[in-house]
Amino acid sequence: MTLLQVLLAWFVLALASSALGWLENVNSGILLVAGLVLPGMGFFILHARSRAFRERVLRLNLRHLTLLEALRLFGGSYILMRDDVPRAFALTAGISDIAVALSALAVAFVCVSDSGRPKRGLWTWHLLGLLGIVSSVTAGTLTAPPPVGILATSPTSQAFSSFPLSLIPTFLGPMVILIHLVVLATARKRALLTTG
């Protein structure tokens, strides 16, 4: 099975489970944390255990992957416009997504050489992008319905368990996390190959 086939199957599963309402009774805090933790765990396990996976990741284009982060502009704007999510969550997620998206073009061309070699600042930018995701998930989890959300407000972040927002913790958010992790791993390896 190719990587594209795996991503397509994952998207179809996320879309079906979201659209059919299978996730509506899952506490949004649990769904958000799972969307943060599981992709990272999967990436690290595959990266540690599969030479073929590591080699495939190493061949990916750092500039193109960084440019994909510009798509966060749509997600961040959409969350900020919604009135059925807590403002603390919407502001945290929306502002961090928009900041990453607006800076992606500059970072892709300033921090990645034409030959694909990472330059100063690429690591920091991707780490900050991950920090934005962690901050968003934290805000969403804290404002989830009890017992998970200890700062639950009205509205809670439970809208993220219903379609269409449930696509964020089940597919879109994990994809953003994976892009950051792939770039960080690839940039590290390429830097080691260049210096060593």
N, CA, C and O atoms as a DFTB+ gen file, in Angstrom:
784 C
 N C O
     1  1       0.853      -1.178       0.000
     2  2       0.000       0.000       0.000
     3  2       0.900       1.243       0.000
     4  3       1.824       1.342       0.807
     5  1       0.628       2.181      -0.900
     6  2       1.451       3.380      -0.982
     7  2       1.044       4.381       0.093
     8  3      -0.019       4.263       0.704
     9  1       1.899       5.354       0.309
    10  2       1.613       6.401       1.292
    11  2       0.336       7.148       0.927
    12  3      -0.481       7.448       1.797
    13  1       0.166       7.444      -0.337
    14  2      -1.042       8.143      -0.792
    15  2      -2.296       7.322      -0.519
    16  3      -3.327       7.873      -0.135
    17  1      -2.215       6.021      -0.714
    18  2      -3.355       5.148      -0.437
    19  2      -3.683       5.117       1.055
    20  3      -4.852       5.104       1.441
    21  1      -2.651       5.104       1.882
    22  2      -2.860       5.124       3.332
    23  2      -3.535       6.434       3.745
    24  3      -4.486       6.424       4.528
    25  1      -3.046       7.556       3.222
    26  2      -3.639       8.858       3.556
    27  2      -5.077       8.956       3.070
    28  3      -5.936       9.493       3.770
    29  1      -5.341       8.441       1.880
    30  2      -6.702       8.465       1.345
    31  2      -7.638       7.599       2.192
    32  3      -8.760       8.008       2.490
    33  1      -7.184       6.415       2.576
    34  2      -8.000       5.541       3.427
    35  2      -8.263       6.201       4.780
    36  3      -9.377       6.137       5.301
    37  1      -7.237       6.831       5.343
    38  2      -7.389       7.537       6.620
    39  2      -8.423       8.651       6.480
    40  3      -9.293       8.803       7.337
    41  1      -8.330       9.431       5.400
    42  2      -9.277      10.526       5.188
    43  2     -10.704       9.994       5.040
    44  3     -11.634      10.547       5.627
    45  1     -10.879       8.939       4.271
    46  2     -12.220       8.376       4.071
    47  2     -12.787       7.883       5.400
    48  3     -13.965       8.096       5.686
    49  1     -11.964       7.229       6.208
    50  2     -12.412       6.761       7.520
    51  2     -12.787       7.939       8.425
    52  3     -13.813       7.900       9.103
    53  1     -11.957       8.984       8.435
    54  2     -12.248      10.167       9.252
    55  2     -13.522      10.857       8.767
    56  3     -14.355      11.263       9.577
    57  1     -13.672      10.988       7.467
    58  2     -14.853      11.630       6.898
    59  2     -16.117      10.829       7.208
    60  3     -17.129      11.394       7.622
    61  1     -16.053       9.519       7.008
    62  2     -17.228       8.672       7.259
    63  2     -17.619       8.696       8.731
    64  3     -18.792       8.871       9.060
    65  1     -16.645       8.520       9.614
    66  2     -16.970       8.497      11.049
    67  2     -17.491       9.850      11.512
    68  3     -18.332       9.920      12.408
    69  1     -17.002      10.909      10.914
    70  2     -17.483      12.245      11.263
    71  2     -18.878      12.503      10.703
    72  3     -19.782      12.913      11.431
    73  1     -19.044      12.261       9.413
    74  2     -20.314      12.556       8.752
    75  2     -21.454      11.675       9.266
    76  3     -22.607      12.106       9.301
    77  1     -21.132      10.451       9.662
    78  2     -22.166       9.542      10.166
    79  2     -22.461       9.750      11.654
    80  3     -23.330       9.082      12.214
    81  1     -21.742      10.669      12.288
    82  2     -22.009      11.000      13.684
    83  2     -21.460      10.016      14.695
    84  3     -21.871      10.040      15.855
    85  1     -20.538       9.146      14.288
    86  2     -20.001       8.137      15.188
    87  2     -19.185       8.742      16.328
    88  3     -18.973       8.090      17.351
    89  1     -18.728       9.976      16.163
    90  2     -17.855      10.590      17.168
    91  2     -18.582      11.570      18.081
    92  3     -17.983      12.111      19.011
    93  1     -19.856      11.802      17.828
    94  2     -20.582      12.837      18.562
    95  2     -20.647      12.609      20.060
    96  3     -20.728      13.572      20.822
    97  1     -20.614      11.364      20.499
    98  2     -20.681      11.078      21.934
    99  2     -19.307      10.940      22.581
   100  3     -19.208      10.664      23.776
   101  1     -18.253      11.129      21.801
   102  2     -16.897      11.086      22.340
   103  2     -16.567      12.477      22.871
   104  3     -16.738      13.470      22.165
   105  1     -16.101      12.549      24.097
   106  2     -15.727      13.834      24.675
   107  2     -14.663      14.482      23.790
   108  3     -13.671      13.846      23.432
   109  1     -14.875      15.743      23.444
   110  2     -13.954      16.437      22.532
   111  2     -12.531      16.496      23.080
   112  3     -11.573      16.502      22.307
   113  1     -12.381      16.540      24.394
   114  2     -11.042      16.559      24.981
   115  2     -10.273      15.295      24.661
   116  3      -9.079      15.343      24.365
   117  1     -10.955      14.168      24.719
   118  2     -10.318      12.888      24.397
   119  2      -9.967      12.833      22.915
   120  3      -8.879      12.393      22.546
   121  1     -10.883      13.278      22.074
   122  2     -10.647      13.267      20.631
   123  2      -9.479      14.181      20.251
   124  3      -8.647      13.814      19.421
   125  1      -9.419      15.364      20.856
   126  2      -8.335      16.311      20.560
   127  2      -6.974      15.771      21.003
   128  3      -5.993      15.878      20.268
   129  1      -6.917      15.198      22.190
   130  2      -5.648      14.645      22.678
   131  2      -5.223      13.456      21.824
   132  3      -4.045      13.317      21.496
   133  1      -6.172      12.601      21.463
   134  2      -5.844      11.456      20.599
   135  2      -5.302      11.939      19.256
   136  3      -4.362      11.353      18.717
   137  1      -5.894      13.010      18.713
   138  2      -5.432      13.567      17.446
   139  2      -4.047      14.170      17.536
   140  3      -3.368      14.314      16.520
   141  1      -3.619      14.524      18.733
   142  2      -2.279      15.058      18.953
   143  2      -1.268      13.928      19.189
   144  3      -0.181      13.934      18.610
   145  1      -1.622      12.983      20.022
   146  2      -0.675      11.964      20.475
   147  2      -0.493      10.817      19.470
   148  3       0.637      10.421      19.185
   149  1      -1.582      10.291      18.938
   150  2      -1.487       9.096      18.093
   151  2      -0.657       9.290      16.825
   152  3       0.139       8.410      16.498
   153  1      -0.804      10.398      16.093
   154  2       0.040      10.555      14.900
   155  2       1.527      10.626      15.244
   156  3       2.359      10.055      14.539
   157  1       1.853      11.319      16.315
   158  2       3.249      11.412      16.733
   159  2       3.810      10.059      17.104
   160  3       4.929       9.716      16.722
   161  1       3.029       9.282      17.855
   162  2       3.477       7.943      18.234
   163  2       3.678       7.074      17.001
   164  3       4.683       6.375      16.879
   165  1       2.716       7.125      16.092
   166  2       2.828       6.339      14.866
   167  2       4.047       6.722      14.057
   168  3       4.754       5.859      13.536
   169  1       4.297       8.028      13.952
   170  2       5.458       8.493      13.203
   171  2       6.752       7.992      13.840
   172  3       7.620       7.460      13.149
   173  1       6.881       8.161      15.145
   174  2       8.119       7.757      15.819
   175  2       8.341       6.253      15.754
   176  3       9.479       5.807      15.608
   177  1       7.283       5.468      15.859
   178  2       7.420       4.017      15.759
   179  2       7.873       3.621      14.356
   180  3       8.812       2.841      14.197
   181  1       7.200       4.163      13.339
   182  2       7.596       3.857      11.959
   183  2       9.011       4.330      11.666
   184  3       9.785       3.623      11.021
   185  1       9.347       5.517      12.135
   186  2      10.671       6.078      11.875
   187  2      11.759       5.230      12.545
   188  3      12.838       5.046      11.984
   189  1      11.475       4.725      13.727
   190  2      12.457       3.924      14.455
   191  2      12.586       2.506      13.889
   192  3      13.669       1.922      13.921
   193  1      11.494       1.958      13.376
   194  2      11.490       0.546      13.009
   195  2      11.613       0.258      11.513
   196  3      11.938      -0.864      11.126
   197  1      11.357       1.251      10.677
   198  2      11.312       0.972       9.242
   199  2      12.341       1.807       8.475
   200  3      12.226       3.026       8.352
   201  1      13.333       1.107       7.975
   202  2      14.352       1.785       7.162
   203  2      13.724       2.361       5.884
   204  3      14.074       3.461       5.458
   205  1      12.799       1.612       5.280
   206  2      12.130       2.078       4.062
   207  2      11.363       3.375       4.330
   208  3      11.373       4.291       3.508
   209  1      10.698       3.444       5.489
   210  2       9.968       4.657       5.853
   211  2      10.934       5.830       6.014
   212  3      10.685       6.919       5.498
   213  1      12.031       5.606       6.728
   214  2      13.024       6.675       6.927
   215  2      13.576       7.156       5.586
   216  3      13.734       8.358       5.373
   217  1      13.862       6.232       4.697
   218  2      14.401       6.617       3.388
   219  2      13.382       7.396       2.570
   220  3      13.732       8.360       1.890
   221  1      12.116       6.975       2.637
   222  2      11.062       7.699       1.923
   223  2      10.901       9.110       2.480
   224  3      10.765      10.071       1.724
   225  1      10.916       9.227       3.793
   226  2      10.787      10.538       4.441
   227  2      11.954      11.440       4.050
   228  3      11.764      12.630       3.799
   229  1      13.134      10.889       3.999
   230  2      14.328      11.668       3.670
   231  2      14.280      12.237       2.249
   232  3      14.914      13.255       1.971
   233  1      13.552      11.603       1.369
   234  2      13.452      12.073      -0.017
   235  2      12.417      13.173      -0.207
   236  3      12.365      13.785      -1.274
   237  1      11.596      13.436       0.799
   238  2      10.535      14.434       0.649
   239  2      11.118      15.844       0.550
   240  3      12.181      16.133       1.097
   241  1      10.407      16.698      -0.150
   242  2      10.835      18.066      -0.400
   243  2      10.465      18.960       0.792
   244  3       9.284      19.172       1.064
   245  1      11.464      19.476       1.494
   246  2      11.228      20.309       2.683
   247  2      10.468      21.589       2.337
   248  3       9.622      22.040       3.108
   249  1      10.767      22.160       1.196
   250  2      10.087      23.398       0.796
   251  2       8.600      23.145       0.565
   252  3       7.758      23.912       1.031
   253  1       8.279      22.082      -0.146
   254  2       6.871      21.772      -0.421
   255  2       6.112      21.455       0.862
   256  3       4.977      21.893       1.044
   257  1       6.742      20.693       1.747
   258  2       6.092      20.360       3.022
   259  2       5.837      21.622       3.845
   260  3       4.777      21.769       4.452
   261  1       6.807      22.524       3.861
   262  2       6.638      23.770       4.611
   263  2       5.535      24.616       3.987
   264  3       4.748      25.231       4.706
   265  1       5.469      24.655       2.671
   266  2       4.410      25.414       1.999
   267  2       3.017      24.864       2.300
   268  3       2.046      25.620       2.317
   269  1       2.911      23.562       2.536
   270  2       1.605      22.979       2.890
   271  2       1.033      23.604       4.161
   272  3      -0.185      23.658       4.335
   273  1       1.903      24.072       5.037
   274  2       1.437      24.691       6.285
   275  2       0.651      25.981       6.027
   276  3      -0.071      26.449       6.907
   277  1       0.785      26.554       4.833
   278  2       0.016      27.756       4.492
   279  2      -1.485      27.463       4.468
   280  3      -2.298      28.375       4.620
   281  1      -1.848      26.215       4.281
   282  2      -3.268      25.842       4.270
   283  2      -3.926      26.026       5.633
   284  3      -5.152      26.035       5.738
   285  1      -3.118      26.170       6.665
   286  2      -3.678      26.405       8.003
   287  2      -4.429      27.737       8.078
   288  3      -5.189      27.972       9.017
   289  1      -4.218      28.596       7.097
   290  2      -4.948      29.865       7.042
   291  2      -6.457      29.609       7.000
   292  3      -7.231      30.303       7.659
   293  1      -6.861      28.614       6.227
   294  2      -8.284      28.321       6.097
   295  2      -8.860      27.778       7.400
   296  3      -9.933      28.198       7.831
   297  1      -8.147      26.845       8.024
   298  2      -8.620      26.273       9.284
   299  2      -8.681      27.311      10.394
   300  3      -9.665      27.389      11.130
   301  1      -7.620      28.112      10.511
   302  2      -7.593      29.139      11.548
   303  2      -8.698      30.166      11.373
   304  3      -9.345      30.560      12.343
   305  1      -8.914      30.601      10.142
   306  2      -9.973      31.582       9.860
   307  2     -11.347      30.990      10.148
   308  3     -12.214      31.655      10.715
   309  1     -11.535      29.739       9.753
   310  2     -12.829      29.076       9.955
   311  2     -13.152      28.947      11.442
   312  3     -14.281      29.207      11.859
   313  1     -12.171      28.550      12.236
   314  2     -12.402      28.397      13.677
   315  2     -12.717      29.751      14.318
   316  3     -13.585      29.840      15.187
   317  1     -12.016      30.801      13.894
   318  2     -12.273      32.129      14.461
   319  2     -13.675      32.640      14.135
   320  3     -14.239      33.420      14.903
   321  1     -14.235      32.220      13.027
   322  2     -15.568      32.696      12.621
   323  2     -16.701      31.944      13.309
   324  3     -17.846      32.395      13.266
   325  1     -16.416      30.833      13.928
   326  2     -17.465      30.012      14.534
   327  2     -17.858      30.557      15.901
   328  3     -17.011      31.026      16.662
   329  1     -19.137      30.491      16.199
   330  2     -19.598      30.943      17.512
   331  2     -19.995      29.778      18.415
   332  3     -20.528      29.985      19.505
   333  1     -19.731      28.545      17.953
   334  2     -20.087      27.375      18.759
   335  2     -18.868      26.715      19.404
   336  3     -18.930      25.563      19.833
   337  1     -17.759      27.458      19.468
   338  2     -16.561      26.975      20.170
   339  2     -16.139      28.052      21.175
   340  3     -16.392      29.236      20.954
   341  1     -15.504      27.652      22.268
   342  2     -15.075      28.625      23.271
   343  2     -14.106      29.649      22.670
   344  3     -13.239      29.291      21.873
   345  1     -14.253      30.896      23.046
   346  2     -13.396      31.962      22.500
   347  2     -11.930      31.682      22.810
   348  3     -11.068      31.906      21.960
   349  1     -11.633      31.195      24.020
   350  2     -10.235      30.919      24.379
   351  2      -9.628      29.900      23.417
   352  3      -8.476      30.034      23.003
   353  1     -10.394      28.907      23.076
   354  2      -9.936      27.882      22.142
   355  2      -9.831      28.460      20.730
   356  3      -8.826      28.265      20.046
   357  1     -10.864      29.165      20.304
   358  2     -10.879      29.729      18.949
   359  2      -9.713      30.693      18.745
   360  3      -9.062      30.675      17.700
   361  1      -9.453      31.527      19.739
   362  2      -8.355      32.488      19.609
   363  2      -6.998      31.787      19.591
   364  3      -6.133      32.114      18.779
   365  1      -6.821      30.826      20.490
   366  2      -5.548      30.093      20.530
   367  2      -5.288      29.371      19.219
   368  3      -4.222      29.514      18.622
   369  1      -6.272      28.591      18.774
   370  2      -6.106      27.815      17.541
   371  2      -6.062      28.710      16.311
   372  3      -5.214      28.533      15.436
   373  1      -6.974      29.667      16.249
   374  2      -7.068      30.519      15.070
   375  2      -5.840      31.385      14.853
   376  3      -5.306      31.454      13.745
   377  1      -5.398      32.038      15.903
   378  2      -4.244      32.937      15.770
   379  2      -2.974      32.155      15.470
   380  3      -2.180      32.573      14.627
   381  1      -2.766      31.027      16.145
   382  2      -1.542      30.258      15.870
   383  2      -1.565      29.692      14.454
   384  3      -0.540      29.701      13.772
   385  1      -2.712      29.203      14.004
   386  2      -2.806      28.676      12.636
   387  2      -2.552      29.776      11.603
   388  3      -1.825      29.562      10.633
   389  1      -3.135      30.923      11.807
   390  2      -2.972      32.017      10.851
   391  2      -1.523      32.518      10.845
   392  3      -0.975      32.814       9.783
   393  1      -0.909      32.611      12.014
   394  2       0.489      33.060      12.081
   395  2       1.410      32.098      11.335
   396  3       2.286      32.527      10.583
   397  1       1.211      30.806      11.544
   398  2       2.025      29.803      10.840
   399  2       1.761      29.891       9.341
   400  3       2.697      29.878       8.541
   401  1       0.505      29.981       8.963
   402  2       0.145      30.015       7.539
   403  2       0.749      31.222       6.831
   404  3       1.292      31.092       5.734
   405  1       0.659      32.383       7.449
   406  2       1.149      33.603       6.807
   407  2       2.670      33.644       6.700
   408  3       3.214      34.330       5.835
   409  1       3.347      32.926       7.559
   410  2       4.817      32.920       7.512
   411  2       5.378      31.749       6.706
   412  3       6.582      31.702       6.453
   413  1       4.535      30.809       6.300
   414  2       5.008      29.590       5.622
   415  2       5.738      29.891       4.315
   416  3       6.764      29.274       4.030
   417  1       5.233      30.818       3.526
   418  2       5.862      31.125       2.240
   419  2       7.279      31.652       2.436
   420  3       8.213      31.205       1.771
   421  1       7.430      32.597       3.343
   422  2       8.765      33.155       3.595
   423  2       9.708      32.088       4.134
   424  3      10.852      31.989       3.691
   425  1       9.239      31.297       5.081
   426  2      10.083      30.259       5.675
   427  2      10.491      29.224       4.620
   428  3      11.638      28.776       4.602
   429  1       9.567      28.850       3.755
   430  2       9.856      27.841       2.732
   431  2      10.975      28.286       1.795
   432  3      11.755      27.459       1.324
   433  1      11.056      29.582       1.524
   434  2      12.077      30.052       0.581
   435  2      13.329      30.605       1.265
   436  3      14.409      30.588       0.674
   437  1      13.202      31.086       2.476
   438  2      14.368      31.628       3.187
   439  2      15.104      30.530       3.950
   440  3      16.331      30.561       4.042
   441  1      14.373      29.561       4.497
   442  2      14.971      28.563       5.381
   443  2      15.214      27.203       4.726
   444  3      15.653      26.266       5.392
   445  1      14.934      27.090       3.442
   446  2      15.236      25.867       2.693
   447  2      15.951      26.289       1.417
   448  3      15.427      27.084       0.637
   449  1      17.153      25.751       1.207
   450  2      17.910      26.111       0.003
   451  2      17.252      25.510      -1.232
   452  3      16.411      24.617      -1.125
   453  1      17.636      26.001      -2.397
   454  2      17.101      25.461      -3.650
   455  2      17.434      23.984      -3.811
   456  3      16.708      23.250      -4.481
   457  1      18.527      23.550      -3.200
   458  2      18.907      22.133      -3.280
   459  2      18.186      21.284      -2.225
   460  3      18.363      20.066      -2.185
   461  1      17.372      21.924      -1.371
   462  2      16.612      21.188      -0.360
   463  2      17.284      21.086       0.990
   464  3      16.785      20.410       1.889
   465  1      18.423      21.759       1.136
   466  2      19.137      21.719       2.408
   467  2      18.465      22.674       3.393
   468  3      18.142      23.808       3.038
   469  1      18.254      22.217       4.627
   470  2      17.658      23.108       5.628
   471  2      18.629      24.218       6.018
   472  3      19.838      24.004       6.102
   473  1      18.082      25.393       6.251
   474  2      18.886      26.516       6.705
   475  2      18.433      26.914       8.106
   476  3      17.441      26.414       8.636
   477  1      19.202      27.833       8.678
   478  2      18.898      28.342      10.026
   479  2      17.451      28.856      10.081
   480  3      16.998      29.571       9.186
   481  1      16.758      28.486      11.121
   482  2      15.399      28.953      11.345
   483  2      14.324      27.940      11.008
   484  3      13.214      28.032      11.531
   485  1      14.621      26.976      10.147
   486  2      13.600      26.003       9.748
   487  2      13.149      25.162      10.934
   488  3      11.950      24.984      11.153
   489  1      14.091      24.654      11.689
   490  2      13.770      23.848      12.871
   491  2      12.923      24.647      13.850
   492  3      11.893      24.172      14.329
   493  1      13.365      25.858      14.142
   494  2      12.656      26.705      15.111
   495  2      11.230      26.961      14.665
   496  3      10.297      26.866      15.463
   497  1      11.059      27.284      13.394
   498  2       9.722      27.584      12.877
   499  2       8.808      26.368      12.997
   500  3       7.656      26.502      13.412
   501  1       9.303      25.190      12.642
   502  2       8.466      23.989      12.735
   503  2       8.193      23.612      14.193
   504  3       7.112      23.116      14.508
   505  1       9.146      23.837      15.072
   506  2       8.888      23.604      16.497
   507  2       7.814      24.558      17.020
   508  3       6.950      24.164      17.804
   509  1       7.877      25.821      16.577
   510  2       6.842      26.785      16.975
   511  2       5.481      26.390      16.411
   512  3       4.458      26.569      17.071
   513  1       5.467      25.851      15.186
   514  2       4.214      25.363      14.610
   515  2       3.619      24.234      15.435
   516  3       2.410      24.185      15.658
   517  1       4.482      23.323      15.888
   518  2       4.019      22.245      16.772
   519  2       3.537      22.782      18.113
   520  3       2.543      22.305      18.661
   521  1       4.240      23.765      18.632
   522  2       3.825      24.384      19.896
   523  2       2.435      25.005      19.764
   524  3       1.634      24.946      20.696
   525  1       2.152      25.603      18.599
   526  2       0.817      26.154      18.356
   527  2      -0.250      25.079      18.405
   528  3      -1.333      25.294      18.949
   529  1       0.055      23.922      17.837
   530  2      -0.898      22.802      17.870
   531  2      -1.104      22.320      19.302
   532  3      -2.236      22.086      19.725
   533  1      -0.013      22.173      20.045
   534  2      -0.110      21.726      21.439
   535  2      -0.927      22.729      22.262
   536  3      -1.755      22.330      23.081
   537  1      -0.700      24.012      22.049
   538  2      -1.468      25.049      22.759
   539  2      -2.950      24.968      22.409
   540  3      -3.808      25.100      23.281
   541  1      -3.242      24.751      21.134
   542  2      -4.641      24.648      20.700
   543  2      -5.321      23.430      21.317
   544  3      -6.449      23.520      21.803
   545  1      -4.636      22.304      21.295
   546  2      -5.207      21.081      21.872
   547  2      -5.405      21.258      23.378
   548  3      -6.406      20.803      23.932
   549  1      -4.460      21.911      24.032
   550  2      -4.600      22.165      25.476
   551  2      -5.830      23.025      25.749
   552  3      -6.619      22.715      26.642
   553  1      -5.997      24.102      24.985
   554  2      -7.163      24.979      25.174
   555  2      -8.457      24.217      24.888
   556  3      -9.440      24.368      25.613
   557  1      -8.459      23.401      23.835
   558  2      -9.650      22.625      23.506
   559  2      -9.980      21.577      24.551
   560  3     -11.149      21.329      24.847
   561  1      -8.953      20.968      25.105
   562  2      -9.157      19.946      26.134
   563  2      -9.652      20.571      27.431
   564  3     -10.556      20.039      28.074
   565  1      -9.064      21.693      27.815
   566  2      -9.489      22.357      29.047
   567  2     -10.917      22.884      28.966
   568  3     -11.584      23.022      29.992
   569  1     -11.394      23.180      27.754
   570  2     -12.760      23.703      27.598
   571  2     -13.730      22.637      27.099
   572  3     -14.844      22.953      26.683
   573  1     -13.305      21.369      27.141
   574  2     -14.192      20.258      26.781
   575  2     -15.227      20.063      27.879
   576  3     -15.054      20.578      28.984
   577  1     -16.292      19.336      27.600
   578  2     -17.267      19.055      28.653
   579  2     -16.615      18.269      29.790
   580  3     -15.658      17.530      29.563
   581  1     -17.129      18.426      31.015
   582  2     -16.625      17.623      32.129
   583  2     -16.839      16.144      31.835
   584  3     -17.743      15.817      31.067
   585  1     -16.081      15.264      32.387
   586  2     -15.069      15.481      33.409
   587  2     -13.697      15.847      32.843
   588  3     -12.788      16.159      33.611
   589  1     -13.525      15.818      31.529
   590  2     -12.218      16.107      30.950
   591  2     -11.895      17.594      31.053
   592  3     -10.806      17.964      31.491
   593  1     -12.823      18.436      30.656
   594  2     -12.590      19.875      30.633
   595  2     -12.788      20.529      31.980
   596  3     -13.918      20.711      32.433
   597  1     -11.683      20.885      32.624
   598  2     -11.788      21.487      33.957
   599  2     -12.102      22.979      33.886
   600  3     -12.424      23.592      34.904
   601  1     -12.013      23.568      32.691
   602  2     -12.364      24.980      32.509
   603  2     -13.527      25.121      31.534
   604  3     -13.611      26.106      30.802
   605  1     -14.423      24.137      31.525
   606  2     -15.535      24.126      30.578
   607  2     -16.363      25.394      30.704
   608  3     -16.730      25.821      31.799
   609  1     -16.642      25.974      29.558
   610  2     -17.457      27.181      29.471
   611  2     -18.664      26.853      28.610
   612  3     -18.878      25.701      28.233
   613  1     -19.427      27.845      28.312
   614  2     -20.509      27.659      27.357
   615  2     -20.263      28.597      26.187
   616  3     -20.275      29.813      26.379
   617  1     -20.049      28.100      25.021
   618  2     -20.076      26.699      24.633
   619  2     -18.778      25.986      25.008
   620  3     -17.750      26.618      25.251
   621  1     -18.850      24.679      25.048
   622  2     -17.650      23.866      25.258
   623  2     -17.027      23.577      23.887
   624  3     -17.541      24.014      22.857
   625  1     -15.940      22.852      23.890
   626  2     -15.298      22.480      22.628
   627  2     -15.910      21.218      22.025
   628  3     -15.336      20.644      21.100
   629  1     -17.050      20.780      22.523
   630  2     -17.676      19.548      22.059
   631  2     -18.022      19.580      20.567
   632  3     -18.196      18.525      19.957
   633  1     -18.121      20.759      19.977
   634  2     -18.394      20.860      18.533
   635  2     -17.323      20.129      17.722
   636  3     -17.568      19.759      16.573
   637  1     -16.142      19.917      18.304
   638  2     -15.065      19.220      17.609
   639  2     -15.277      17.706      17.571
   640  3     -14.449      16.975      17.026
   641  1     -16.376      17.239      18.146
   642  2     -16.753      15.828      18.033
   643  2     -17.850      15.635      16.998
   644  3     -18.299      14.512      16.767
   645  1     -18.282      16.726      16.373
   646  2     -19.339      16.670      15.359
   647  2     -18.822      17.181      14.020
   648  3     -17.931      18.029      13.965
   649  1     -19.392      16.653      12.949
   650  2     -19.030      17.067      11.600
   651  2     -19.457      18.513      11.383
   652  3     -20.560      18.866      11.801
   653  1     -18.669      19.358      10.767
   654  2     -17.413      19.113      10.075
   655  2     -16.162      19.295      10.955
   656  3     -15.063      18.898      10.566
   657  1     -16.338      19.897      12.141
   658  2     -15.162      20.176      12.976
   659  2     -14.449      18.907      13.429
   660  3     -13.261      18.954      13.750
   661  1     -15.144      17.784      13.462
   662  2     -14.489      16.544      13.893
   663  2     -13.404      16.088      12.920
   664  3     -12.578      15.245      13.271
   665  1     -13.394      16.627      11.716
   666  2     -12.307      16.322      10.781
   667  2     -10.979      16.909      11.249
   668  3      -9.914      16.446      10.841
   669  1     -11.043      17.925      12.101
   670  2      -9.799      18.544      12.587
   671  2      -9.029      17.583      13.494
   672  3      -7.856      17.332      13.220
   673  1      -9.620      17.033      14.553
   674  2      -8.827      16.099      15.377
   675  2      -8.638      14.719      14.756
   676  3      -7.751      13.977      15.177
   677  1      -9.455      14.356      13.761
   678  2      -9.331      13.015      13.192
   679  2      -8.457      12.950      11.947
   680  3      -7.948      11.880      11.612
   681  1      -8.270      14.084      11.247
   682  2      -7.439      14.038      10.040
   683  2      -6.583      15.289       9.837
   684  3      -5.363      15.188       9.706
   685  1      -7.202      16.449       9.810
   686  2      -6.468      17.667       9.447
   687  2      -5.382      18.023      10.457
   688  3      -4.244      18.297      10.073
   689  1      -5.722      18.020      11.737
   690  2      -4.726      18.312      12.771
   691  2      -3.583      17.311      12.775
   692  3      -2.417      17.706      12.794
   693  1      -3.901      16.009      12.756
   694  2      -2.812      15.024      12.685
   695  2      -1.924      15.198      11.449
   696  3      -0.715      14.982      11.525
   697  1      -2.509      15.585      10.318
   698  2      -1.688      15.808       9.117
   699  2      -0.719      16.966       9.327
   700  3       0.438      16.893       8.912
   701  1      -1.184      18.021       9.964
   702  2      -0.319      19.170      10.261
   703  2       0.826      18.725      11.173
   704  3       1.983      19.087      10.955
   705  1       0.493      17.948      12.182
   706  2       1.515      17.440      13.106
   707  2       2.534      16.580      12.354
   708  3       3.741      16.731      12.543
   709  1       2.048      15.692      11.513
   710  2       2.947      14.816      10.760
   711  2       3.858      15.607       9.822
   712  3       5.034      15.275       9.672
   713  1       3.327      16.638       9.198
   714  2       4.173      17.469       8.325
   715  2       5.308      18.080       9.130
   716  3       6.464      18.043       8.707
   717  1       4.981      18.645      10.291
   718  2       6.036      19.227      11.137
   719  2       7.067      18.169      11.529
   720  3       8.270      18.417      11.447
   721  1       6.608      17.000      11.952
   722  2       7.530      15.951      12.389
   723  2       8.407      15.450      11.244
   724  3       9.599      15.208      11.432
   725  1       7.820      15.295      10.067
   726  2       8.591      14.845       8.911
   727  2       9.673      15.869       8.562
   728  3      10.818      15.502       8.296
   729  1       9.310      17.141       8.565
   730  2      10.301      18.176       8.248
   731  2      11.404      18.192       9.298
   732  3      12.581      18.284       8.950
   733  1      11.050      18.106      10.558
   734  2      12.063      18.120      11.616
   735  2      13.008      16.934      11.495
   736  3      14.222      17.095      11.618
   737  1      12.468      15.748      11.255
   738  2      13.311      14.551      11.125
   739  2      14.189      14.632       9.880
   740  3      15.372      14.294       9.929
   741  1      13.619      15.074       8.779
   742  2      14.362      15.168       7.521
   743  2      15.436      16.240       7.605
   744  3      16.569      16.027       7.175
   745  1      15.079      17.394       8.161
   746  2      16.052      18.491       8.288
   747  2      17.218      18.063       9.175
   748  3      18.371      18.378       8.879
   749  1      16.926      17.352      10.250
   750  2      17.988      16.876      11.144
   751  2      18.922      15.926      10.404
   752  3      20.143      16.055      10.482
   753  1      18.338      14.977       9.689
   754  2      19.149      13.989       8.978
   755  2      19.983      14.644       7.882
   756  3      21.158      14.318       7.714
   757  1      19.380      15.563       7.140
   758  2      20.129      16.242       6.069
   759  2      21.230      17.113       6.638
   760  3      22.305      17.216       6.047
   761  1      20.981      17.740       7.778
   762  2      22.021      18.556       8.418
   763  2      23.175      17.666       8.865
   764  3      24.341      18.032       8.717
   765  1      22.848      16.495       9.412
   766  2      23.902      15.562       9.825
   767  2      24.706      15.050       8.625
   768  3      25.925      14.905       8.715
   769  1      24.037      14.778       7.513
   770  2      24.708      14.303       6.325
   771  2      25.624      15.383       5.741
   772  3      26.690      15.079       5.207
   773  1      25.198      16.640       5.846
   774  2      25.994      17.745       5.310
   775  2      27.227      18.013       6.141
   776  3      28.305      18.265       5.602
   777  1      27.069      17.958       7.481
   778  2      28.191      18.267       8.368
   779  2      29.075      17.066       8.623
   780  3      30.258      17.227       8.921
   781  1      28.522      15.853       8.511
   782  2      29.284      14.655       8.847
   783  2      29.702      13.969       7.626
   784  3      30.360      12.930       7.695
